[in-house]
Structures are given as C-alpha cells and as structure tokens.
C-alpha cells in the first residue's frame, strides 16, 4: 500500500522527519573480517588474492592469472552487437565532451606589493576503478568512472572486476577497452581494494580508488582511506520527483520504478500538489510492477521505502522538502521547473522538465551518474574531473615583497610561540636577534 504524507495534517513534520532519517541500507558487521583480509593482502600479496578469489569466486587465479589481457578487452569490444557498440560509443562521446568543460584553469598573478600568488592543477598519478561483478556489473559505470579520469589526464587507470565462476559481462570489458583502460585484474571484494591500496607482487598500488561495491567493498574503502583517496561510500539509489497536475502519471510511475528496480533498499518519492495525479501515479506504479522483469525487487522497494507527499503549494513547499531529503536524483516534472530551480540547494543531479527522464542521465545524457546518496548531497557533489585532480597553491616573494610581509609574519609567529617560524623570516630580513 502506498505511503501518503499530507502537509496539511498535524503530524506531517514528524512523519516526514521519520522518512528523511529512516535507515534503508541493512547494517553488515564486516569490519573485523575486512580488516583481516586487508592485513592478509598486505602480508601475502598475490597469494592472498589467489586464496580469497578461489574461496569467494571459485576461480583459480594461479591457473588463469590475475590480469585480463588488453587483447581480451579488444575482443570483447569487437564481439559486441552493433547497436550496443553504437550506444556505448554515444555514451562515451557525450560523457567525454561534457566533462571536458569541467577542466579547471591554473591561475597566477602579482598583487599590489609584488607578491606572486596562484594555483595549478595536476592529475592524480593513478586511479583504481572497482567494478562490481555479476548482475550488478554495468558497462555504463565503467565509462562514468573512467572517462573523467582520462579527461583529467590520469596516466594510469587500473580496473578490478570479480569474475564469479570465471564469468564476466563482455560489455564491461568492452567499455574498458573503449575508455582506454589497459590494466585490468579479475579480482573483487575487500581483497581487491586492499591490492589497489597497498599493492602486491603483480599489482602496483594506486593513489585513489573509485567505484561502487557491496558492504565488504564499502568497508574496505573506509579502512584504506588515508592511505589512498576514495570517491565516496555509496548507499542505495534514490529519486524524488516533483510534479504538477500537468505531469503524465504513467511517465512518473516509470521514473519512480526505474530507481526501485535497482535494489530493495532503493527509495522513490513523489511530491505533488495534485491529489488526482498522486492517485493516478500510484495506480500506474501497480500496473507497471506487474510487467517488470525485476518487479519483485521494485515492489518491495516501493512498499518499504516509497512515498507520496501531498502539498498545498508546490512552488512554496517542494524546495524545502527536497533540500531536507537531499536526493541522489531529482526530477522537476512541472511547468515551473526553471523557476523552482534556484531554490533547490541539495540534490546530486537535477533533471529539468517533463521530457528529461533520469534514465537518460544514467547512460547517454553526458552528466555523471556517480552521485551522492543517503543525503550526502547536502555536502558533496557527483563524480567529475576535479575528483581526479589536485590543486597546489603557489607563492613567490621578492626581497621587496618579503620586507613588507616580514613584520606581521614574525608578530604572528611570536604570538603562537613558534620561534623557528619567526627566525626563518628574520634571517632573510636582518631581523635576527
């Protein structure tokens, strides 16, 4: 049965807060197990990878080898059906073109006293891309993670993908070939994260790890953070659709279920000021669930975590609700979408207008589909070129500009009790005691 919350009811805020703060992902107590797996990889390297892969994926890496050769990637690309190859090519080109607009500019200037300041951007030396195996193995995710890294200029991109029982989605390997990845290993789980972070005899370590995974992968990323950088800890998928009476309920139902089919813990929420649209959309959801191949998953997601929020004034009430939810995906399926946009502060990605289904953004829109979940859009952004670069500040002083800044520098150093700091300026300006 569809959950309805009406903003006119006295307990609305209490029920809405419960919706916002309700936990959807199931806690997994894997911290100690992951810690021991990471330690094993650090201590025993390839031997630990071989052991864990045989235990969990039933693959003998001693026989197959850890690496998937570039020739295998090329063969996977050549073996794709023409329509899938064309679709991946379209996705690649649009992602690459959009992300090129994110390349930042260096800056350097001289101020009024002649001091030169600025910053420069440099790509990371290496990045590891984790790609889930099995049914959650998506070629689109390979492109979304790899293309911005290539645009940023990362010289070494390493992909790890588990191959349960020796099987891997050929489209994933094809996407790796298309993205220019040449270093791929048939490993997964916490052990793969450990290998990327610390290295083994075969795998050189990287400086950052990106990509989604299960609870074991997420915990491993938490534990190696600091040794390497990570992108984010991803939670269940989510969408909020803000719709007026002119929206099509069949379209909305399809959009809500597009997220619900990802995971039983996914969340789909409709915000509208039209009771008629709310009822029609709920009916359309039920009708479409009956024909979905992943209908059981989507049905549980909708039943456990879906909701319809009925408000009196869409333009006034919806932005505050959206900002509190801070959804991964936000659809503005209303005529006043552009007018509402400035009031929206917290959303991973926004899809504007009736003809912009979120699913296009997942594949060929050009924007990135790696987005903050679990309200992380309040303080973080989706994946982009800057995630693969770092900014270094620059400062150059002349004798004259140092003379201007020497006195306040030494005064502050003295106030903080740091004699050495003061002295490093004093010896250059004849201010030594």
Secondary structure, DSSP 8 states (H G I E B T S, - for coil): ---EEETTSTTHHHHHHHHHH---S-----HHHHHHHHHHHHHHTHHHHHHHHHHHH---HHHH-SEE-HHHHHHHHHTS-HHHHHHHHHHHHHHHHHHHTT----EEEE-TTS-EEEEEEEE-SEEEEEE--GGG--HHHHHHHHHHHHHHT-SEEEEEE--GGG---HHHHHHHHHTT--EEES--HHHHHHHHHH--SSS---SEEE----HHHHHHHHHHBTTBEE-------EEEEEE-TTS-HHHHHHHHHHHHTT-TT-EEEEEES-HHHHHHHHHHHHHHHTT-TTHHHHHHHHHHH-EEEE-S-HHHHHHHHHHHH--SEEEEESTTHHHHHTT----SEEEESTT--HHHHHHTSSS------TTGGGT-----GGGGEEEEEEEE--HHHHHHHHHHHHHHHHHTT-HHHHHHHHTTTT---
